[in-house]
Amino acid sequence: MITLDKIDELDFEKTGGLIPAIIQDARTKTVLMLGFMNKESLTKTINSKLVTFYSRSRQTLWTKGETSGNYLELRDIKMDCDKDTLLVYAIPSGPTCHTGADTCFFESNKPDDVDTREFLFYLEKVIEDRREYPVEGSYTNNLFSRGIKKIAQKVGEEATEVVIESQHDKQDLLVNEAADLLYHLQVLLTYKDVKLIQVLECLKERHS
């Protein structure tokens, strides 16, 4: 994450005081838009946690969503190797493009668009985001607030439900209970700072 003390490392002068900022959805990884930032807008972005650009047409700062309400909530900022371009990870609160499209490149950016084979990684990002940025009324946040004992208990309960349903012939019920188990297991892994990829690497190593 670029912090305020790192801003002076960026090469704003190469492009006349402005640097391009590529905005990417922190959870789906879909590219949402391209904007430009100067030192002031980058500073405001970091301080407010809302993505703010410099408008070249109006020659003023503008926070994305200040008119539409479709803000971009900051999650992370990275600089490239030449220190003259930013990659900004954010969570959109609505369509990003002024046309009403999800992105300025007219791509769809919805959870349903995530490849099913990649959904567990998407879910991991969602759960991690809930941990870092709690949402009132969130079931995931309720679990985190109750601690590891409650989370572990839920994993045990859901595992038991899977065992019970496996003894019956209703496949849809087994699928639902297995989904509950995977979700609660992912919450437990996130609570313990274990990445899903670590589990998969362990399985892969065993397989080989």
C-alpha positions in Angstrom: 0.0 0.0 0.0 1.4 3.4 -0.9 1.4 5.6 2.2 1.7 9.4 2.4 5.4 9.2 3.0 5.9 7.3 -0.3 4.1 9.8 -2.6 7.3 11.7 -3.3 8.8 8.5 -4.7 6.4 8.8 -7.7 7.5 10.5 -10.9 4.8 13.0 -11.4 7.0 15.3 -13.6 7.4 12.8 -16.4 3.8 13.4 -17.5 3.4 17.0 -16.5 2.2 16.5 -12.9 -0.3 13.8 -13.5 0.1 10.0 -13.5 -2.4 7.4 -14.8 -4.2 5.3 -12.2 -5.7 2.0 -13.3 -8.7 1.1 -11.1 -9.3 -2.6 -10.5 -12.0 -4.3 -8.5 -10.2 -5.7 -5.4 -12.4 -8.8 -5.4 -13.1 -9.7 -9.0 -9.9 -8.2 -10.4 -11.9 -6.7 -13.3 -10.4 -3.4 -14.6 -13.0 -0.7 -13.9 -11.6 2.5 -15.4 -8.5 4.6 -16.0 -8.1 8.0 -14.4 -5.4 10.5 -13.6 -4.0 11.6 -10.2 -1.8 14.4 -9.0 -0.1 14.5 -5.6 -3.2 16.3 -4.1 -5.7 13.8 -5.4 -3.6 10.8 -4.4 -3.2 12.3 -0.9 -6.9 12.8 -0.6 -7.5 9.2 -1.8 -5.3 7.8 0.9 -6.7 10.0 3.6 -10.4 9.6 2.7 -10.2 6.0 1.5 -12.3 7.1 -1.5 -10.7 7.1 -4.9 -10.2 10.7 -6.0 -8.9 11.9 -9.4 -7.8 15.1 -11.0 -10.1 16.1 -13.8 -8.2 17.4 -16.8 -11.3 19.0 -18.4 -12.4 20.8 -15.2 -8.9 21.2 -13.8 -10.0 20.3 -10.3 -10.1 17.3 -7.9 -13.1 15.0 -8.1 -14.0 12.1 -5.9 -15.5 9.3 -8.0 -19.2 9.0 -6.9 -19.6 12.4 -5.4 -22.5 13.1 -7.8 -23.7 9.6 -8.6 -23.1 8.0 -5.2 -21.2 5.2 -6.9 -18.0 5.6 -4.9 -14.8 3.5 -5.2 -13.8 2.4 -1.7 -10.0 2.2 -1.5 -8.4 -1.1 -0.6 -4.8 -0.9 -1.9 -2.5 1.2 -4.2 0.6 -0.1 -5.9 3.1 1.7 -8.1 4.8 0.2 -11.2 8.5 -0.4 -11.7 9.0 3.1 -13.3 7.1 4.8 -10.5 4.9 6.7 -12.9 1.7 4.6 -13.0 -0.6 3.5 -10.2 -2.7 0.3 -9.8 -5.5 1.0 -7.4 -7.6 -1.7 -5.9 -11.1 -0.6 -4.9 -14.6 -1.9 -4.1 -17.2 -0.2 -6.3 -20.5 0.7 -4.7 -22.3 0.7 -8.0 -21.6 1.1 -11.7 -18.3 2.7 -12.4 -18.9 4.2 -15.8 -21.0 7.4 -16.2 -23.0 5.6 -18.9 -24.3 3.2 -16.2 -22.1 0.3 -17.3 -20.2 -1.7 -14.7 -16.9 -0.6 -16.2 -15.7 2.0 -18.6 -14.7 -0.8 -20.9 -18.3 -2.1 -21.0 -17.5 -5.3 -19.3 -19.8 -6.9 -16.7 -18.5 -6.9 -13.2 -20.8 -9.0 -11.0 -20.2 -12.0 -8.7 -22.1 -14.1 -11.2 -19.4 -13.4 -13.8 -16.8 -15.0 -11.7 -15.8 -18.4 -13.1 -17.2 -21.1 -10.9 -13.8 -22.8 -10.8 -12.4 -19.6 -9.3 -15.3 -18.8 -7.0 -13.5 -20.0 -3.8 -10.8 -17.5 -4.4 -13.4 -14.8 -4.9 -15.1 -15.8 -1.7 -11.8 -15.7 0.1 -11.4 -12.0 -1.0 -14.9 -11.2 0.1 -14.3 -12.7 3.6 -10.9 -11.0 3.9 -12.6 -7.7 3.0 -15.2 -8.2 5.7 -12.5 -8.8 8.2 -10.6 -5.6 7.3 -13.7 -3.5 6.6 -16.6 -4.7 8.8 -20.2 -4.3 7.5 -22.9 -3.8 10.1 -25.3 -6.8 10.0 -22.9 -9.0 8.2 -23.0 -12.7 9.2 -19.3 -13.0 8.4 -18.5 -10.1 10.7 -20.7 -11.6 13.4 -18.6 -14.8 13.2 -15.3 -12.9 13.4 -16.5 -10.9 16.4 -17.4 -14.1 18.3 -13.9 -15.5 17.9 -12.2 -18.7 16.9 -14.1 -21.0 19.3 -17.5 -20.1 17.7 -16.1 -20.3 14.2 -14.5 -23.7 14.9 -17.8 -24.9 16.4 -19.7 -23.9 13.3 -17.2 -25.8 11.1 -17.8 -28.8 13.3 -21.6 -28.4 13.1 -21.5 -28.1 9.3 -19.2 -31.1 9.0 -21.7 -33.1 11.0 -24.5 -32.0 8.8 -22.6 -33.1 5.8 -22.1 -36.6 7.3 -25.8 -36.8 8.2 -27.0 -35.8 4.7 -24.5 -38.2 3.1 -26.6 -41.0 4.6 -29.7 -39.9 2.7 -30.6 -39.8 -1.0 -31.3 -36.1 -1.4 -28.3 -34.8 -3.3 -29.5 -31.2 -3.2 -29.4 -31.2 0.6 -26.0 -32.7 0.6 -24.8 -30.0 -1.8 -26.2 -27.2 0.4 -24.6 -28.6 3.5 -21.2 -29.0 1.7 -21.5 -25.4 0.6 -22.1 -24.3 4.2 -19.1 -26.3 5.3 -16.8 -24.8 2.7 -17.9 -21.3 3.6 -17.4 -21.7 7.4 -14.0 -23.4 6.7 -13.0 -20.4 4.7 -13.9 -18.1 7.5 -11.8 -20.2 9.9 -8.9 -20.1 7.5 -9.1 -16.4 7.1 -9.4 -15.9 10.8 -6.1 -17.9 11.2 -4.4 -16.0 8.3 -4.2 -19.2 6.2 -4.6 -18.7 2.5 -6.7 -21.1 0.4 -3.7 -21.5 -2.0 -1.7 -22.9 0.9 -4.2 -25.7 1.4 -4.3 -26.4 -2.3 -0.5 -26.5 -2.5 -0.5 -29.0 0.4 -3.0 -31.2 -1.5 -0.9 -30.9 -4.7 2.2 -31.9 -2.9 0.5 -34.9 -1.4 -0.8 -35.9 -4.9 2.7 -35.7 -6.4 
